[in-house]
């Protein structure tokens, strides 16, 4: 039997709640809300696709992520600079790459993301891909709003989403 790889994890206590930060082979693969509804499915996807298990261990990438998150929450950082490993389907990865193009303090809609990836009818699939994002904040799914400007679901909860948008827009 082939031995499992390791995803190194640490908890990060953000001002808005606890995040689970993980790295795999010197890349950030996880920055996600600890108390989210899809926690088990996100963890299962990462561990299955990477043939890995979680090991509580600090790494240089996790340390850098902590420092950048601290700077982000102090409004000293508007663009994260971390090597990211996006673990998902090709479609999910296209959606997540599109999210990374949303400027700091800006918002866009699910429909716009669907158009950006050249699949205008895939709004629901886009929403599902955004919900499966394991690298929250770094891949800024909190910047997605409903087509009429309403706040919509967010893994960290609507209160956290509202506070993240306010944090970014207050600069």
C-alpha positions, 0 to 999 in steps of 0.5 A, a space after each residue: 500500500 502506498 503511503 499517504 502524503 501530508 497536508 500540513 495544517 494550522 489554525 489561524 484566528 482571524 478577527 472574523 473567525 477561525 480559518 484552517 490554513 494548509 500547505 502541500 508541497 510548498 503551496 497553499 492549498 487551504 485557507 478556509 473557515 473552520 466552522 463552514 457547512 462544507 468543511 467535511 467535503 472540502 477536506 475529503 476532496 483535498 485529502 483524496 485528490 492529493 492522496 494525503 492526510 492532515 498533519 498539524 505542522 507549521 511550514 514556511 508557506 503557512 507562516 507566510 500566509 499568517 503574515 499576509 493575512 495579518 497584514 490584510 486584516 490591518 489593511 496593509 495588504 491588498 494583494 496576496 502573494 502566495 503559491 496556490 495549489 487549487 484542487 478541483 475540477 478543470 471547471 472549478 479551477 477556471 472559476 477560481 482563476 476568474 475570482 482572482 482577477 476581481 480587484 480589491 474592494 470590488 464586487 462582481 456577480 455570478 453571472 459576470 463570472 459565468 460570462 468571463 469563463 465563456 459559459 453564460 448559462 452556467 450560473 448555478 455551476 459557477 455558484 457551486 464552484 465558488 462554494 467549493 473554494 478551499 482558499 477563501 480570502 486568497 481566492 476572493 469569493 467574498 467579492 461575489 454578490 447577487 446580480 441585483 447587488 444583494 449579499 449572497 451565501 458565503 462559507 464564513 457566513 454573511 456577517 463575515 462577508 459583509 465585514 470583509 467587503 466593508 474592510 476592503 471598501 473603507 481603505 
